[in-house]
Amino acid sequence: MNANFQSAYAFVMKAEGGFNADPLGGNTNFGITQSTYDGFRAKLGLMPLPVKDISQSEVEVIYYTLYWGLGHCDELSTKVSVIHFNTCVNCGVGEAVVLLQKALGVTPTTGFFGPKTLAAAQGAEESTTVTNYISKLKEYYTELKSYGGDYAKDYNGWINRCNALQTWVNSL
């Protein structure tokens, strides 16, 4: 696992915190849902365990395989890879790819990371992509806020996370 992943992982671990028993969203630990943990253990032929008992090594493997790898983060520049990984974790890989495509001006936005997205990412100026990506992420959270309910309740936390993410990548 490379230095870009380690930096991105450190940010996400700081942002996600520990165990959360949410009556609406279900149990999560370090940002990993019970269903994600169950699927991970099942693929390894292991019995389910409560996500509350997840080990740090399992957390790291899940983040590396299900978010970093599926998000194609290794194919992005350092700062963009950190933002993209965070977005894969917080919004899901498909939505993260859509937001990356919007930040890069790729049309149509398909949520599929293919050659067109890769070429756009590799040809883009990193600082411009960072600014655009954070902006698109904030727009996405603002749209979610308009739906009300838990989305509105979580909005300030999401925006604070975006601001912390901006600070984090600026320090790289």
C-alpha positions as CSV (number, residue, x, y, z in Angstrom):
1,M,0.0,0.0,0.0
2,N,1.6,3.2,-1.2
3,A,2.1,6.6,0.4
4,N,-0.9,8.2,-1.3
5,F,-3.1,5.5,0.2
6,Q,-1.6,5.9,3.6
7,S,-2.2,9.7,3.5
8,A,-5.8,9.2,2.3
9,Y,-6.4,6.5,4.8
10,A,-5.1,8.6,7.7
11,F,-7.5,11.4,6.7
12,V,-10.5,9.1,6.4
13,M,-9.8,7.4,9.7
14,K,-9.6,10.7,11.4
15,A,-12.9,11.8,9.8
16,E,-14.8,8.6,10.3
17,G,-14.2,8.0,14.0
18,G,-15.2,4.9,15.7
19,F,-18.4,2.9,16.4
20,N,-21.8,4.4,15.7
21,A,-25.1,2.7,16.4
22,D,-27.5,4.6,14.2
23,P,-31.1,3.4,14.5
24,L,-31.8,4.5,10.9
25,G,-28.5,3.8,9.1
26,G,-27.4,0.7,11.1
27,N,-24.2,0.1,12.9
28,T,-20.9,1.4,11.5
29,N,-17.4,1.3,12.8
30,F,-14.6,3.5,11.3
31,G,-17.1,4.3,8.5
32,I,-17.7,0.7,7.6
33,T,-21.3,-0.5,7.7
34,Q,-22.3,-3.9,9.1
35,S,-23.4,-5.0,5.6
36,T,-20.0,-4.1,4.1
37,Y,-18.3,-6.0,6.8
38,D,-20.5,-9.0,6.4
39,G,-19.8,-9.1,2.7
40,F,-16.1,-8.8,3.2
41,R,-16.0,-11.7,5.7
42,A,-18.3,-13.9,3.6
43,K,-15.9,-13.5,0.6
44,L,-13.2,-14.8,2.8
45,G,-15.3,-17.7,4.0
46,L,-15.5,-16.3,7.5
47,M,-18.5,-16.2,9.8
48,P,-20.1,-12.8,10.4
49,L,-19.1,-10.7,13.4
50,P,-20.5,-7.5,14.7
51,V,-18.8,-4.5,13.0
52,K,-18.1,-3.2,16.5
53,D,-15.4,-5.9,16.7
54,I,-13.7,-5.2,13.3
55,S,-9.9,-5.2,13.5
56,Q,-7.7,-2.4,12.3
57,S,-6.2,-4.7,9.7
58,E,-9.6,-5.6,8.3
59,V,-10.5,-1.9,8.2
60,E,-7.4,-1.1,6.1
61,V,-7.9,-4.1,3.7
62,I,-11.6,-3.1,3.2
63,Y,-10.7,0.5,2.5
64,Y,-7.9,-0.5,0.2
65,T,-9.8,-3.1,-1.9
66,L,-13.4,-1.8,-1.9
67,Y,-12.7,2.0,-2.1
68,W,-9.1,2.8,-3.1
69,G,-8.9,0.0,-5.7
70,L,-12.4,0.2,-7.1
71,G,-12.1,3.9,-7.2
72,H,-8.9,3.7,-9.3
73,C,-7.2,6.0,-6.9
74,D,-3.8,4.7,-7.8
75,E,-4.2,6.2,-11.2
76,L,-4.8,9.7,-9.9
77,S,-2.3,12.4,-8.8
78,T,-1.5,12.6,-5.1
79,K,-3.9,15.3,-4.0
80,V,-6.8,14.2,-6.3
81,S,-6.3,10.6,-5.1
82,V,-6.8,11.6,-1.5
83,I,-10.0,13.6,-2.3
84,H,-11.3,10.8,-4.5
85,F,-10.7,8.1,-1.9
86,N,-12.5,10.2,0.7
87,T,-15.4,10.7,-1.6
88,C,-15.5,7.0,-2.5
89,V,-15.8,6.2,1.2
90,N,-18.3,9.0,2.0
91,C,-20.5,8.9,-1.1
92,G,-19.9,5.5,-2.7
93,V,-17.5,4.7,-5.6
94,G,-20.1,5.4,-8.3
95,E,-21.1,8.8,-7.0
96,A,-17.4,9.6,-6.4
97,V,-16.6,8.9,-10.0
98,V,-19.5,11.1,-11.2
99,L,-18.2,13.9,-9.0
100,L,-14.7,13.4,-10.4
101,Q,-16.0,13.4,-13.9
102,K,-17.9,16.7,-13.2
103,A,-14.7,18.2,-11.7
104,L,-12.8,17.2,-14.8
105,G,-15.5,18.3,-17.3
106,V,-16.0,14.7,-18.6
107,T,-19.3,14.2,-20.3
108,P,-21.5,12.3,-20.0
109,T,-21.0,11.6,-16.3
110,T,-21.5,7.9,-16.2
111,G,-20.0,6.9,-12.8
112,F,-17.8,4.5,-14.7
113,F,-14.0,5.1,-14.5
114,G,-12.8,4.3,-18.0
115,P,-10.2,5.5,-20.4
116,K,-12.0,8.9,-21.0
117,T,-12.0,9.7,-17.3
118,L,-8.4,8.5,-16.9
119,A,-7.2,10.6,-19.8
120,A,-9.0,13.7,-18.4
121,A,-7.5,13.1,-15.0
122,Q,-4.0,12.6,-16.3
123,G,-4.2,15.6,-18.5
124,A,-5.7,18.0,-16.0
125,E,-3.8,20.5,-13.8
126,E,-3.8,19.1,-10.2
127,S,-4.6,22.3,-8.4
128,T,-7.6,23.0,-10.7
129,T,-8.9,19.5,-10.3
130,V,-8.6,19.8,-6.5
131,T,-10.5,23.1,-6.4
132,N,-13.2,21.8,-8.8
133,Y,-13.6,18.4,-7.0
134,I,-14.1,20.0,-3.6
135,S,-16.5,22.5,-5.1
136,K,-18.5,19.6,-6.8
137,L,-18.5,17.7,-3.5
138,K,-19.9,20.7,-1.6
139,E,-22.6,21.1,-4.4
140,Y,-23.5,17.5,-4.0
141,Y,-24.0,17.9,-0.2
142,T,-26.0,21.1,-0.7
143,E,-28.3,19.1,-3.0
144,L,-28.7,16.4,-0.4
145,K,-29.4,19.0,2.2
146,S,-32.4,20.2,0.2
147,Y,-34.0,16.8,0.7
148,G,-34.3,17.6,4.4
149,G,-34.3,15.0,7.2
150,D,-31.0,13.4,8.1
151,Y,-29.5,14.9,5.0
152,A,-30.1,18.4,6.4
153,K,-28.9,17.3,9.8
154,D,-25.6,15.9,8.4
155,Y,-24.9,18.9,6.1
156,N,-22.7,20.9,8.4
157,G,-20.6,17.9,9.2
158,W,-20.1,17.2,5.5
159,I,-19.1,20.7,4.8
160,N,-16.7,20.7,7.7
161,R,-15.2,17.5,6.4
162,C,-14.8,19.1,2.9
163,N,-13.0,22.0,4.5
164,A,-10.7,19.7,6.5
165,L,-10.1,17.7,3.4
166,Q,-9.0,20.9,1.6
167,T,-6.6,21.7,4.4
168,W,-5.3,18.2,4.4
169,V,-4.5,18.1,0.7
170,N,-3.0,21.6,0.8
171,S,-0.5,20.3,3.3
172,L,0.7,17.5,1.0
